[in-house]
Amino acid sequence: MGASGVSVGQHSEVRNLRVRWNGMNGIYAGTGVTITGNIAHHNGQHGIRASYGSTITGNTIYQNGSNGIYAQSGSLVKGNTVKNNGMRGLSLINQSGYRENVISGNQAGTVVGGVNLGGNLCNGSTTCP
């Protein structure tokens, strides 16, 4: 109950998995990981937690205890659906960028940090932080 669903090291790939009901993160990823096409829901902490320089695309993330997606510097977060998480939809550190995401209903707001690269929809509005 206290572990992440999937944990991978540097330069790995996590693709097309369903991770749910884990005590910590749904997906916990090291530096430079590609995370694509997954569904992460009802995890105790973040749906996805990624380290530096990761690429997070086309995932569906909902109803996790903390942020939907937490990514460190230099990551790209693109084309994800992130909704109804316990904290923010996206929590991005430093120069991580985000584009073309649909973010809604997260308890502490849509996005904190990162660089808006355009095309996002936040709570039904094209104006995202």
VENWOPE-V276717 format. One line per field, one symbol per residue. ss: DSSP state (@ for helix, = for strand, . for the rest). phi: phi as a letter, one per 40 degrees, with the letter a starting at -180 (. if undefined). burial: I if it has 24 or more other C-alpha atoms within 12 Angstrom, else O. A space follows every 10 residues. Layout:
BEGIN
ss=???
phi=???
burial=???
END
This chain:
BEGIN
ss=.....===.. ..===..=== ......===. ...===..== =......=== ....===..= ==......== =....===.. ===....=== ==....===. .===....== ==..==.... ==..=....
phi=.cbccbbbcc fcbbbfbbba fccbccbbbc cgcbbbgcbb afccbccbbb cdgcbbbgcb bafccbccbb bcdgcbbbgc bbafccbccb bbcfccbbaf cbbagccbhc bbggbcchgc bbfgbccbd
burial=OOOIIIIIOO OOIIOOOIII IIIIIIIIII IIIIIIIIII IIIIIIIIII IIIIIIIIII IIIIIIIIII IIIIIIIIII IIIIIIIIII IIIOOIIIII IIIIIIIOII IIIIIIOOOI IIIOOOOII
END
